Amino acid sequence: MLLSGCDGLAKRHVIYSTQPNHMLRATCIAVIAASASALLTGSRVALSKGASPAHPLVLTQTIAQLSDGKRNGLKCTPAEAAELEEIIGMLERQNPTQAPAESALMDGSWRLLYTSTKGGSAGKLGPFVGKVKQVMDHGAGTYCDVLQLRGVRATLAAHWDVVDPSTWKVIFYSISFSVLGKQLVKKPFPPSQTGIWRMTYLDERVRVLRASGSNTPDVENVYVLAKEPEA
């Protein structure tokens, strides 16, 4: 969980030697919230250069707050994007999962919080921007990118090959469009339509990946996704 390691954080603040567990948790959450507040009031650079890195929960909360209302990142200014990139890098350096490309933690539905791309993967459909999620089936080795914009739904289907413990080669095989639940179009992709995904952070609640496409292999975009609760 994102609160794993909370005891260590509490120890550093010397707050729990005589407190019961429920008080420890409440105090620990208060400390994390205070740290998040510090990040949001201009202490990001100081924390990134300090001896103790900011807690992953603080970093993910900050990413979520800074990207809120930014249309998945499409409305971020260059300065805002640079700030988010710095914080994402701080999170990536604390990745707790040694082989994310092979981990069952990938399973489930993940909501896009932020991406640096400006294309369709950011939820852009013409002049509109919708909600994006990735639905991962780790056992089958398949996933769907789902864009929902009111009654319109676009679904990109793909599967992957594991390249190394932190990298996938993603092979896209179809895209479909539905309106009000009725599929109108389904189009296959050519076999050459692929991408490389580097999984740079993974825990039970948050994923970060950096992806490049076959058309622009030298350009990577970052994606930050939050796990959706199971139905």
N, C-alpha and C positions, 0 to 999 in steps of 0.2 A: 504494500500500500504506500501511498505518498507520505503517510505519517511514519513509515518505518524509519528508524534512526532518530525518532523523536526523543528517546531516552538520552541519547548522546547529546542532543541539543540542550536538553534540560540540565544535564550534568555540567555543561560548559557555563551555564548561567546559575549554577548552584541553587536550585530551587526546589528540590524534592526530597531531601534527606529525611524529613519527618512527615511528609504528606501522604495520605492514602492515594490509591491508584487513580480514582476519579478526579481528585484534585490535581494530581500530577498532569493528567491529560489536559485538563482545562487550562492549567498554567502554561503547559507547553504550547498549546494552541495560541494562547495569548502572546507568548514570545514570538511565535512564527508570524502572527498577524502584525505585531510591532515591526518585525523585520521587513514584512511586505510593505508596510507604510513607509519605512525608511527608503526602500527601493523606489517607491513611487514619488518620493519628495526629493530626488536628486542624489541619492547615495549609491547608485548602481556601480559607478566606476570605482569608488572606494571599496565596496564589497568585493568587486571582481579582482582587485589587487591585494586584498587583505589576506591574512594568514588562514582564515577560516572561510571557505566558500559559502555562499548563500545556500540555504536548504532548498532541495528540489521543489518542495511545496511552495515556497516563497516565489521561486522563479516561474513555476507554471501559473500561479495565480497572477503574477505580474504580466506574463505574456497574454493571458486571457483578458485582463483589464485593458492593456494597451491596444489589443486588437479588436476590442468590443466596438461595434459601430463602424468598423473600417471595411466592411464588405469583403471579408476573408483576406484582407490585405490590399485589395485593389485601390482603396482610398488613402492608403498610407503615403505620407510625404517621404522624400528621400531620407530626411533626418529621422523620421519615425521608423522607417525600415531599417536604418543603420542601428538604431537603438534596440530594436527587436532582435536583430542579428547578434548583437553583443550578448543579450540575455540568453538567447537560444544557445549560443556557444558555451556560456557558463553552465547551462543545463546538460549539454552534451558531454562535457568533461566529467560529469558525475553519473554517466550511464551505469546502471546496476546490473544489466543483463549482458553476459559475456558473449553469447551467440544469438543475437536478436533475430537473424534471418531464419533460424531453426527453432525459435521458441513458440510454444503454444499460446503464450501471452498475446500473440498477434491476433488470435481468434476474436471474432465478434464484430460489432458495428462501432465505427469511429467517426466522430464529427470533426470536420475541418474548423480549426480556430484561426489559423493564419497560414498564408503562403506568400512567397516572393514572386511567384509567376503572375503574369497579367493576362493569361489566356483562359481557355475553357476549363482547365483544371481548377481555377479559382472560382468556378461557378458562374462564369460569364456566359450568357446566352443572348446574343445580340446586344441591345443596350441595357439589358436587365441582368441582375445578379441574384442567384438563388442559393439555397442551402446545399452543402455538399457533405456526403458521408461516404466512407469506404466500408464495405461489408466483406470481411475476411473469413474464408473457410480454410483454416490451416491444414486440416486433415486431407482435404481434396486438392490443396495447392491452387485454389482459385480465389478471385475477388471481383467485386463490382464497385465501380465508382458510380454513385447515384447523385444526380443533380435534380433537386425538386424546386420548381418555380410555380407556385400556385397549383393549377391543375396539370401542368406540364412536367413530365418526368423523363429525363435522359439517363440511360444506363450504359456504361462502358464495361464490358466484360473482358477479363484477362486471366491468364494463369502465369505461374512463375517457375523458374529454375533457380535453385540455390547455387550461386557462384562461389561464395565463401561464407564463413559464419556470420558476416554482417551485410552481405550483398545479394540481391536478386537480379536476375535478368527477367524482365516482365515482358510477356508476349500478349499483345492485344488481339482479340479475335472478333469482336463485334461491338456495334453501338446501336442502340434502339431508342425510339422516341414513343412515348405514350401520352395521350390526352384523356384526362378523367378516367384513367384506368384501362383505356383501350389502346393497344399497340397499333401504331400507324406505320412505322418504318423500322426495319432491322437491316443493318448493313454490315457485311463482313469487312475486316481489315486485311490487307495483304500480309503475308508472313513476315515481311521485313519490318513491320511496324512494331518496334520494341523499345524498351527503356531499361536503364540501369538505376536501381534503387539502392542507396546505402542507408542502412538503418543505424542511426547515430545515437538514439536514446529510446529505451523501451522499459516501462514498468506496467503495473496493473491499471494505470489510469491515463497515461500519456505516452504518445509516440512522436518521435521526430525522425523524418527521413529526408534525404537529399537525393533528388532524381534528375536524370538527364535523359533526353530522347534520342532516337536514332538519327533524327534530322539535325539535331544540335548537340552532339555528344560532348562538346567542351563546355556546355552551359548547364550548370546545376541550379535547381531551385529547391528551397527548403519548404517543408510542410510540417505543421504542428497539428496533431489531432488528439482529441479527448475521447476516452472510451464512453460509450453510451450505456446506461443501465440496461441489464437484461430484462426483456419483457416478462 
